[in-house]
């Protein structure tokens, strides 16, 4: 959850606590459909917030894993490309099709390039066996490309789930806000505007300010 979302959630939890703390004075308010709506919104909020945090952690972990797989694949490609380039140095047009893998190459282009190298390596297996490569190196190169592709898809799925959970948090926060506003009218109507309890209600319902860095005074 973002900082402002946490502040909004804290305000809703204080409202819930206030209503429970003064259940005798606010028995009719607590029996209202709006109070049930507030409780339902908070239950859903906890679920979405938990899913949001889990997907945030998973997304970060998958991003690190994909980066590791990319670097391993690039390292394997960097051992294959020079051999191909040396064998076809006489053909500049074909040579241009097998450049060294750029570090900032997109996932899709990196995977496509690795698979193309694997295909060439299978067709010209003798080039690589002469250089001491293992017979299964082309299959390993293709497997590395597949691992990067699968990691990318998993990361996309985790980020999509994170967006869904974040949207759920926003929806339930808005639902809780509407319930809080209705409950405010019910609380005032039940207690009266001169009740000493209203100060506590106002303090509970108010959203706190997000703390920021203190600015240094200009000299």
C-alpha positions in Angstrom: 0.0 0.0 0.0 1.1 3.6 -0.6 1.6 6.0 2.2 -1.7 7.8 1.6 -3.5 4.5 1.3 -2.1 3.4 4.7 -3.3 6.7 6.3 -6.8 6.2 4.9 -6.9 2.6 6.2 -5.7 3.8 9.6 -8.6 6.3 9.7 -11.2 3.6 8.8 -9.8 1.3 11.5 -10.0 4.2 14.1 -13.7 4.7 13.1 -14.3 1.0 13.6 -12.6 1.1 17.0 -14.6 4.2 18.0 -17.9 2.5 17.2 -16.9 -0.6 19.1 -15.6 1.3 22.1 -18.9 3.2 22.4 -21.2 0.3 21.4 -23.7 1.1 24.2 -24.2 4.8 23.2 -24.1 3.9 19.5 -26.1 0.6 19.6 -28.4 1.7 16.8 -25.6 3.0 14.6 -23.7 -0.3 15.1 -26.8 -2.2 14.0 -27.1 -0.3 10.8 -26.4 -1.6 7.3 -23.7 1.0 6.9 -21.8 -0.3 9.9 -21.8 -3.7 8.3 -20.7 -2.1 5.0 -17.7 -0.6 6.8 -16.8 -3.9 8.4 -17.1 -5.7 5.0 -14.9 -3.0 3.3 -12.2 -3.5 6.0 -12.2 -7.2 5.6 -11.8 -6.9 1.9 -9.1 -4.3 2.3 -7.0 -6.7 4.5 -7.3 -9.4 1.8 -6.4 -7.0 -1.0 -3.5 -5.5 0.9 -2.1 -8.9 1.7 -2.4 -9.9 -1.9 -0.8 -6.6 -3.0 2.2 -7.1 -0.7 2.6 -10.8 -1.8 2.6 -9.8 -5.4 5.0 -6.9 -4.9 7.5 -9.3 -3.3 6.9 -11.9 -5.9 7.3 -9.4 -8.8 10.6 -8.1 -7.4 11.9 -11.7 -6.9 10.9 -12.7 -10.5 12.6 -9.5 -11.8 15.8 -10.5 -10.1 15.5 -14.1 -11.4 14.9 -12.9 -15.0 17.9 -10.6 -14.8 20.1 -13.6 -13.7 18.7 -15.8 -16.5 19.3 -13.0 -19.0 22.9 -12.6 -18.0 23.5 -16.4 -18.1 22.0 -16.5 -21.6 24.0 -13.5 -22.8 27.2 -15.2 -21.5 26.4 -18.3 -23.5 25.6 -16.3 -26.6 28.8 -14.4 -26.3 30.8 -17.7 -26.6 28.8 -18.7 -29.7 28.7 -15.5 -31.7 32.5 -15.1 -32.2 32.8 -18.6 -33.7 30.0 -17.9 -36.1 31.4 -14.5 -37.0 34.8 -16.0 -37.7 33.4 -18.7 -40.0 31.3 -16.3 -42.0 33.6 -13.3 -42.0 33.8 -13.4 -45.8 30.0 -12.7 -46.0 29.3 -9.2 -44.5 25.6 -9.4 -45.2 25.2 -12.7 -43.3 27.6 -11.5 -40.6 25.4 -8.6 -39.7 22.6 -11.1 -38.7 24.7 -12.4 -35.8 25.9 -9.5 -33.7 27.0 -9.7 -30.1 24.0 -9.6 -27.8 23.6 -6.0 -26.5 23.0 -5.8 -22.7 20.0 -3.6 -23.1 18.4 -5.8 -25.8 14.7 -6.4 -25.0 13.7 -9.8 -23.7 11.8 -10.7 -26.9 14.8 -9.8 -29.1 17.3 -11.5 -26.8 15.2 -14.7 -26.9 14.7 -14.5 -30.7 18.5 -14.0 -31.2 19.4 -16.9 -28.9 17.0 -19.2 -30.7 18.5 -18.1 -34.1 22.0 -18.8 -32.8 20.9 -22.2 -31.5 19.5 -23.1 -35.0 22.7 -22.1 -36.7 24.7 -24.0 -34.1 22.7 -27.2 -34.8 23.2 -26.8 -38.6 27.0 -26.1 -38.2 27.6 -28.4 -35.2 31.0 -29.3 -36.5 32.3 -25.7 -36.1 31.6 -25.9 -32.3 32.7 -29.4 -31.7 36.1 -28.5 -33.2 36.3 -25.7 -30.6 35.6 -28.1 -27.7 31.9 -27.3 -27.2 29.8 -30.0 -25.6 27.5 -31.8 -28.1 24.4 -30.6 -26.3 25.4 -26.9 -26.3 22.8 -25.9 -28.9 20.0 -27.5 -26.8 21.3 -25.7 -23.7 21.2 -22.4 -25.5 17.6 -23.0 -26.6 16.7 -24.0 -23.1 18.2 -20.8 -21.7 16.1 -18.8 -24.2 13.0 -20.6 -23.1 13.8 -19.9 -19.4 14.1 -16.2 -20.1 10.8 -16.2 -22.0 9.0 -18.1 -19.2 10.5 -15.8 -16.6 9.2 -12.8 -18.5 5.7 -14.3 -18.7 5.7 -15.1 -15.0 6.8 -11.5 -14.2 4.0 -10.1 -16.4 1.5 -12.3 -14.6 2.7 -11.1 -11.2 2.6 -7.5 -12.2 -0.9 -8.0 -13.5 -2.0 -9.6 -10.2 -0.3 -6.6 -8.4 -2.3 -4.1 -10.4 -5.6 -6.0 -9.7 -4.8 -6.1 -5.9 -3.9 -2.4 -6.0 -7.2 -1.6 -7.8 -9.0 -3.7 -5.1 -7.4 -1.6 -2.4 -8.5 1.6 -4.0 -12.1 0.4 -4.5 -12.4 -0.8 -0.9 -10.9 2.4 0.5 -13.5 4.4 -1.5 -16.2 2.0 -0.2 -15.0 2.5 3.4 -14.9 6.3 2.9 -18.5 6.4 1.8 -19.6 4.3 4.8 -17.6 6.5 7.1 -19.3 9.6 5.8 -22.8 8.1 6.3 -21.8 6.9 9.7 -20.8 10.4 10.6 -24.3 11.6 10.1 -25.7 8.7 12.1 -23.2 9.3 15.0 -24.0 13.0 15.2 -27.7 12.3 15.0 -27.5 9.8 17.8 -25.1 11.6 20.2 -26.2 15.2 19.5 -23.8 18.0 18.5 -23.0 18.9 22.1 -21.8 15.4 23.1 -18.3 15.2 24.5 -17.8 12.1 22.4 -17.9 14.0 19.1 -14.3 15.2 19.6 -13.2 11.6 19.7 -15.3 10.8 16.6 -13.7 13.7 14.6 -10.3 12.6 15.7 -11.0 9.1 14.7 -12.4 9.9 11.2 -9.8 12.4 10.2 -7.1 11.2 7.8 -3.6 11.9 9.1 -1.0 13.8 7.2 1.7 12.0 5.4 5.1 12.7 6.9 7.7 14.2 4.6 11.2 15.2 4.9 11.8 18.4 6.9 13.2 21.2 4.8 16.3 22.7 5.9 16.1 26.4 6.7 17.7 28.7 4.1 20.8 30.4 5.3 
